[in-house]
Amino acid sequence: MIAVAAQEIKRRGIGAMNGQLEAGPVWVICNNTPKYVMMTGDAYRQLEDELSALRVQLSEADVRAGRVERGSADELMGELLEN
C-alpha cells in the first residue's frame, strides 16, 4: 500500500492524493506512524458490499450449524428482563 505523509497533504492540498488513489488505498502517515487510510468512494462502497456479503455468509453458516435460536421479540425481552 502506498503511504503519504500528512505534511505532504497539508503542503500540496488534497490534490496530492489524486494520482496515488488510482493505485488503491493510501496510508496517511502522521509522526512516522500510519494513522489513516484514504480511498476512493468507489473503493469504499466495494469494501462495504464485500463486508455485507461476508456477514450474510457467516450468518447463514451459523443457521446451518444450529447456532441460532428462533423466538419472538417478546420472548427475548422476557429473557433479558429476568437476568
N, C-alpha and C positions, 0 to 999 in steps of 0.2 A: 504494500500500500504506500502511496506517495505521502510525504509529510511536508508541511509548510509551516514556517514559524509565524506565530501570531504577529510579531513585529513586521513581517513582510506584508501581511494583510493590512495592518494599520498604516503602513507607509504607502502601499500601492492601491489600497481600497479592495473591495470585494472582487473587482475585475481581475485581480491577481490569481483568482481561483479558476477562472473560465477554462483555460487550457488543461489544467490538472484534472478537473472534474470529468472531462471527457474520458479519461482512462479509468475512472472508478472513484470510490470514496477516498477522501483525503484526510489524514490526521492533521490537526492543528496543534502545534507544539507551543506550550507556554512554560517558561522557565526550564527548558530542556526536558519537559515531560509531556507525553502525548495526553492531551486533555479533552479534545473534542474531535468529532468526526463530521465532516461535511460531505453531503452527497446531493445529487440532483433530485428534484421532485419525483421524476420517473423511477429512479433507483429506489427511493424511499417507498413509493407505492408498491413496487415489485417486492421489496422486503416484507412489507405488511401483508401482501397477498400470500407469500410463501409461508409466513408465520401463521396466518389464519388457517391455511390448508393443513399445516402440521398439527395445529391444535385440534382440528376436526379428526385427523387420523389418529391422534393419541386418545381422544375421547371415544372413538369407535373401538379402538383396541381395548379400552377399559370395559366397555359394554360387553364385548366378546369374551373377555377374561372373567366376567362376573364380578367386577369391582364396583358395580353401580347398583344402588338400591333405588327402587321406584317408590314413590309416595306422593302425597299431596303437600301443598304449602302449609295447610293447617296441621298436618302430622309433623312436619319439620318444625314448625313454630312450637308445637306442644313439646317436642323433644328438647328444644333449646330452652324453653322456659322451665322444664323440670331440672335442668342442670344449673 
